[in-house]
Amino acid sequence: ILVRALENEGVKVIFGYPGGASMEIHQGLTQSKKIRMVLPRHEQGGSFAAGGYARSTGEIGVCLATSGPGATNLLTGIMDAKMDSIPLIAITGQVPSAVLGSDAFQETDMIGVSRPIVKHSFLVQKAEDIPEIVKKAFHIATTGRPGPVVIDVPKDLTDPNHTFEFNYPNEINMRSYKPAKVGDPKQIKEAVDLILEAKKPVIYSGGGVIQDNASAELTELAKLLKFPITNTLMGLGAFPGTDPQFLGMLGMHGTYEANMVMHNTDLIIAVGARFDDRITNDPKQFALNAKKIHIDVDPASLSKIINVDVPVVGSAKDCLSELIVELNKQKIDTNKLEPWLKQINEWRNEHGLNHSMLEVVPDNGKILPQQVIQSLYKETEGKAFITSDVGQHQMFAAQYYFFDKPRQWINSGGLGTMGFGLPSAMGVQFAFPEDTVACVTGEGSIQMCIQELSTCFQYGLPIKIINLNNAALG
């Protein structure tokens, strides 16, 4: 029943590590002609691989573990997905229903342990409930602000001797869960009024644009208005990195020009970004002279850190489309932006990144990390999937590799998880077996999930690993 439900949701790959409480689920998966079962070498690696699969495809990632330590080993990958709004289903085996709560062998209260770091969690209490639970889990994980969902399955409910009619619901209706999609027309009108008045505007987009497949709409808006645009670390690729309107990444590790623009702007259009601490530093000092429009599917994110003038609740794709329709009815004067764009070019010339560092020969004869990333960009013609671990190498990759398409850049943004790079690259390579996948890592991060090299070898995954060894956990 569980396997057929997963097949009905279009699952193609599951990253799972077996154990006593999940053994019957694995047996069920051996009978599937549609789902490929991949064995990682650690449950955490499996959860990261599922995350990499989800980030690169836009589809849901699925991982599987047994009860107790198997389940708790998934927690870092679950939290990673929660922080970056990635749709993930974590299926965990559980001790038999009769001994739940008795500290049985390999028992962990997975619902209690995971509750703060999931979008929702389900404990299966009757086997015949599994189809509806799977349908709800996939609906919750993929709609609104995406996120991880746990399905905890007690071992007695996977007994193959108990059979039931398989009835899979075509649709689900959850009264308490109705995420907004379309922006309020009044708020859209207010946003248009602010846009038409602005003389020093900027578009600030985040991972929400990529998660909602709204890159085309974002690009159309930026081209229509001729506004400069900056992305967060999670939003890289939402707007072409080689486009002259692009300011580079902003924030703590962002470009000089992007941060100067944010400090001096008179209007910020924030789309699918959450004004986190890596962007704002001290919120009391952030963009004090700017009006702020904030489009986000999660109402809890609006005015959470930075008070905004026009909050718009809805999906990035729908709200941007509505904004474009309304703006096309207006006369847009792009000439008034000339002084602002001239100032931006001065900042860029004064202190921008040097994207011609391959021509530099260091005096000490050592290779600069920027040169490694630029070599990688040149060799792959900017078309590779780039996964990264977390550290200095991650920031060099974000700064010096131009991402022209969404879902090219796969990294752990919110949680900053060392060990993410190699297993997430596995997930990407399983999804795109013919494409080039490169993992940029450091000598610290690579050792966190180094055992996944064995998985790569077993499945013949041609992942390229670029290790920027700075001889420090810096």
C-alpha angles and dihedrals in degrees: 000000000000094000093047090049090053090048089052089056090055097250110170103172134030123188105210143160117204130232141155098280095046099039096106091051089055090048089053091050091056087066094054118105092187106047124070113212114213121194113214119191095239131023090236089057088051092053091049091047090053088049092051090049091051095045094050099042104032087231125114120276120222129200131176134202140162125253128285113009092011091057095043090051087065093057098088091052090046092051090046089056092046094053093048096039095242121162107240135160116204113193114195132186116230136197116269116289093245093063099038110134095019097100089250121182109296093000121153125167091239093176092054095041095048099038097098093048104044134073088228140338134209130203108199110227100171125030092223088062092063098092093052092044092052091048091050092045093054092045093051095043095051105036132072108358101356121232148145126299126193123214110193113196121192113223096240090060090061094057104134091212091070110076131181139179110275109232114168116192115236092211138006131223117200112179094196095049117061110142115198120244108171121062121237108265091224091055091046089053091050090050091052091052092053092046093053092051097048121110099172104033133161135187113223113192132180144184092295089075090057094043090053093046089239100137093112091053092046091051091047091052093048092049093046093052098031086224120158112248136207130187134209120236088266093046098056110131095026086105120027109272092212094055115111090229090062115100096190126242118328135214136043094348096023132115124283093240094050092052094044089051092051091049095049103033124117095205133032120192102196115193123183092341128115107209091242124182094266088063104036104031097186106017090204089064098040120120093325096178097046132102109221132217113187122192114189137148090217110074089196089066094058113101088348095126104001122033110236131203098217116027114191117192114204146077117309092235096051096040094048090049090052091048092051092050092052094044091051087063090058135075105246118203107204093168092078088066093066097095090047094049090047090053091050091053090051090053090047092050092044099052112353126137117278107238092180097067093125086079091057118097108200115226093230093053093239123133114248116228090233088058091053091054092045089050089051091050091049094046094048093039088232092290103106129106104245119202120183140192120220127279140051092328089058092056094046089052092048092048102041106033112077111222110202097173135048119253092028093104113063115183143137103255111164101031096033095215119194109213093038098107105070100041093042088053087055090055091050093047092051088052094045107026094170097048130089112256119187125185115206108201146153132236090257100047097043091061093056092075100011091136089073088077083080090056090050090051094047094051096036095240109175095211116162113222118201110189115195099198109198092169092237144080085233 
